[in-house]
Amino acid sequence: MKRLGMGGTVLLPATAWLASRTAARAEGFRGRLTRGDTSILRLLAAAEIIEWDLWLQYQELALGNAAYQLALESLDGDMPTYVRQNNRDEFTHQNFLNAYLVSKGHKPVSLEPFRSLPSSQATGANKTAKRLTNLMNLTVDTSWYTRYRSAGNPDFGDTFPQIVNLVDLPAIPNSDLPLPSDSDGFKIQLIANTAGFHFATIEQGGLSLYNSLLSKATSPEVIKIIAGIGGSEIQHFEVWQDKAGNAPLVMDNNGNVLFPQLPAAPEQTPNGTDPADAMDTNQIMPHPCKFINGDLPQCAVVRPTSIAQAGAVATFTGFTRSGLFTGQSDGFFDFIFALAKEADEARRESD
């Protein structure tokens, strides 16, 4: 009101005020960002920096550590290549978002002051590099597996069991381990299986996060950015949930099951039909579920997408509970959750 001269006894005619507001809105679309759009992009830039940090750690070992590479290839021969491509994508996401913020007159998001966690000491890793994320003690949420194969939707309060219990496990080796074919090869294979599921866990969290913020954006250009990058997160998840389904049974030398045999896809019948169970590993397309209103027909969609279940605070709370940030400073959590809260509170502006 002060900016528009509406304080004290100085008043503008209603038409002048409306014209000023319309001009400000138009300026927001062409040039400056609204406060809400800025908050959303800053949060997403921080999220992509974090993803880039963890994917870089995965890439270093997937390409530079023979035992880890072979164990990943037990899930699929292209796993190391896909890890590299995913890391490339996350770099471009954070790089683009920060460049876009700068182009609109805002400072880029930097998490460098919080880069303090130790690196893996296994062959292939940049052993002296400081990290933002901890891949050594993960509790991986694998409920996405059952969620996307059921008619339920977390936005309606539905809950889903874990397909595999992965609690306090490393997803990368901290030291060199025997090859999967060696007598103690189960150790590296368990790590690779954990990573395979963590890949999908991270990317499905990202696709729900982008979807939850999409309806809050104001600028058509910002909407295009959220939809474009969010779409690539969907591609990532589809690849990783397919590969995770190939994770092999892992037993120690005493016959104890460390990673169970996943539900195998059945053989097709002679007439070409496939009597697949919903939990089979080849069921990678989203099962139709409740959406918008429980009285409407079921629809195959991304879920969850609500702020409560998939928003910025919910996403980073999930990351924190998984152990991804174990060892981080209070300052890191203060910074990240402040960004998350601002993004969740963003509202689409209208004329």
N, C-alpha and C positions, 0 to 999 in steps of 0.2 A: 504493500500500500504506500509506503514511503517512496519507493522507486517510481511509482506512478503518480506521485503528488497528491495522495489522498489523505495525508495526515492533517491534523488541525482544521483550519477553516478553508483549506485549499481543496476544492473538489472538482473532479472532471465530470462532464456529462456522461450518462450511461453509454451513449454511443461511442464516445471517445475511449472509454475504458474497455469496451468490448473490442474495439478496433485494435487497441494496444495489445490485448490478450491474444487475439487472433494472429497479430504480427509476431508476437513472441513464440507462439506455437509453430508458425511457419519457419521461424528462425531455427527452432529446435529440430525440425525435420531436415533443413538444408545445412545447418552448421552445428551450433552448440547442442549438446545432448541434454535431455532432461535429467533431473537428479536421479530418478528411478533407473533410467537407462544406464547412467554412469555407474550406479551401484551394482547393477546386474553384470555389466561388462568387467568391472573390477573384480568381482567375486569369481567370475568365470576365468579371468586371466590368472588369478591365484590358483584356482583348481587345476588349470592346465599346466602351470609351472610344477605343481606337485606331481601330476601324472607324468610329466616329462622326466622328473627326477627319478621316479620309481622305474619307468620304462627304460631309462638309460642304464640303470643298474642291471636290469634283466638283459638288455642287449649286450653289455660287456661280457657277461658270462655265457649267454647263449651262443655267442660267436667266438669267445676266447677261452672257454674251458671245455676240454674234450669230454669229460665225464658228464657234465651238465648238458652239453649239447646232445650227446647220445641219448641221455635220459628223456630229454624233451622230444627227441625224434621218435621215441617209443609211442608218443601220442600222435605224432604226424611228422612225416619227413620234412615238411615245410615250416615247422615251428620256428626254428631260428630266423628264417627269412621273414616270417610274419611278425616276429618280435621286433626286428629291425624296422619294418615298415610302420608298425604301431608307434614306435619311438619317434620316427620321422614325423608322423602325423601330429603327435602331441607337441613336438617342437614348433611346428608351423602354427598350431592353434594358439599357443601362448605368445608366439612372436607376432602373429597377426593382430590378436586382441590388444596387445600393448601398443603396437604401431597405430592401430585405429584410435585408441584413446589419446595418444599424442597428437594425431591429426586433428582431433577435436579440442585441443588445448588442455588436456589433462595429463598429469604425470603418469608414467607407466608404473605398474605394480612390480615391486621387487621383494623377494623373500630371501635375498642374499644374507641379511643380518642373522637369519635363523639357520643358516647352513652349518650345522655343528655335529651331526651324527656321524659315527665312523663308517667306513666302507668295509666291504668284504675283503678278506685277505687271501682269497683263492686266486689261482692263476686266471688271468683275463680281466680281473677287476682293476680299476684305477684305485690302488690301495691307499693312496694319500688323499684322495678326494673326500670332501665333507659333504654329507647328504642331508636332505630335508626329511626323508622317509626311512623307516626301519623295516626291512624285509626279513628280519631274523626271528621274530617272535609273533607270528600272525595267527589270529583266530579268524579263519575265513568263513564268511557267511555263504553257505551253499544253498540257501533256501530258494534262490532264483531258479534253480533247476526244477523244483516241484511247482513253483509259482507259475512259470511260463508253460507248464504242462497241465494246468488245471483250469477250471472255470472260475476260480476265485480271483479277487482283486483286493490288494491291501487297502485301497482307498475306501472300501466298504467294510473294513475291519477284519477281513479274512487273514489268517495266519497260515504258515506253511512250514513243514518239517525240513530239516537238513537232509540232503541226500547222502552226504558224507560228513562226519565230524572231524574237522581239522582244527585242533586247538593247540595254540602256543607252539607252532611249527615254523621252521625256516622255509622260505620260498626260493632262497639262493644259498649256496654253500658258503660258509665262512672260511673254509680251508679246503685244500684239495682232498677229494674223496676217490675211492676206487671206482673203476668203470662199472656200468650196470651189469656187465657180464661177469664181474669178479664175485668172489664169495660174499663180500660185504656190499655188493652192488645195490642191495635194497635201500641203503641209506640215501644215495643220490636219486634213486627212482622215487622215493617218497617225497623228496624235496621238489622234484620236477612235477609230480602229480599235484602237489600243493600249489605250485606256481600256475599250473594249467587251469585250476579252478579259480585262483586269485585273479588271473587275467580277465576272466569273464565277470567276476564279482565287481572289479573296478569299472569295467566298461558299461555294465548294466546300470551301475549307480550313476555314471555320467550321463547316459541317455535319459534316465528319469529326471535328473537334475535339470538338464537343458529343457526338457518338455515342461517341467513345472514352472519355469521362469518365462516361457515363451509368451504366455497370455498377459504378462505384466509389462512387456515392452511397449513403448509409445512410437518411436520412430520406425517407419517401414524398413529403413536400412538396418536398424538394430534387429528387428524381427527376422530379416533375411539372414543376418549373421548367426543368430541363435539357431534358426532352423537349419542352416547350412552345416555348421559345425556339429550340431546335435545329430544330424543325419549320418555323419561319419562315425559317431559313437555307436549308432545302431549297427553299422556295418562291422565295426570291431567286435561288438558283442556276439553277433551272429557267427562270426568266424570262431571265436573262442569257446562258445558253448558247444559248437560242433566238435572242436578238438578235445575239449575237456571230457567229452563222452568216451574218448578212446583211452583214457587213463587206465593202465593195467593194474591188476591185482598185485599188491605188495605184501610179502610176508618176510619176517626176519628168519634167521637161521634156525630158530627153534619152532618154526611153523606158526607163529603168532601173526594174525592178520593185522597189518598196519594201515592198509588201504583196501577197502572191500572191492569185490567184483561188481561193477555197475550193471544195471539191467540191460542185457544184450538185446539188440534188435533181432526179431525172429526172422527165420528164412521165409521168403515169399512162397506162397502156395502155387501149385502148377498153373492155376488160371490167372496168376498175376496179382491176386489180392494180397494185402499185407495186414494180418490180424495183430497189429501192433498195440501193445499196452502203452498207456499214456506216459509211463515213466521210462520207456525204452530210450536208449541213447540216440536213436535216429530221429526222435521227435523234436526237431530244433525250431520249427515254426511256432509262433505264439498261438497257443490254444485260445479260441474265443472265450471271452469272459464278460462279466458284468462291466458296464461302462456308462457313465453319466447318471443313469437312473436304472435301478434294478428291474423296473417294469419294461424297459426297452429290450429288444433282442440282443443276445450276446454278440460281441464283436472282438476280433483279434486286434489287440492294441498293446502299446507300451503301458506297463504298470509297475509301480504306482506313478502318479503324476501330480498328486495333491501336494501342497506346500508342507502339510503336516507329515506326510510320509516320504516325500521325495525332494523337498526344498533344500535350500543351502544349509540351514542349521541341521536338518535331519541327515543330510548326506555327510557332513563333517562329523557329526556325532557318531555315525556308523563307522567312518574311517578311524576315529579315535578309539572306539571300543574294539576294533579289530587289532589294535596294536601297531598300526601303521605309523603313528607318531610317538611311539615309546621313546623316551629320552629327550623329547623336545622341551623347550623352555616355556615358562608361563607367558612370556611375551609373545611367543608364536601363537599360542592358543587364544590370547586376547586379541591379537591382530586378525586371525582367521575368522573367529566367531563374530567379531565386530563387522567384518565384511559380509559374512553370511547373514547376519541379522538385518543389515541394511538392504541386501538383495531381496530377502523374503518380504520386507516391508514395502518394496517398490510397488507402485500402482500405475496402471496405464492412464495417461492423461487424455482428456477429451475436450473438444470445443464446447 
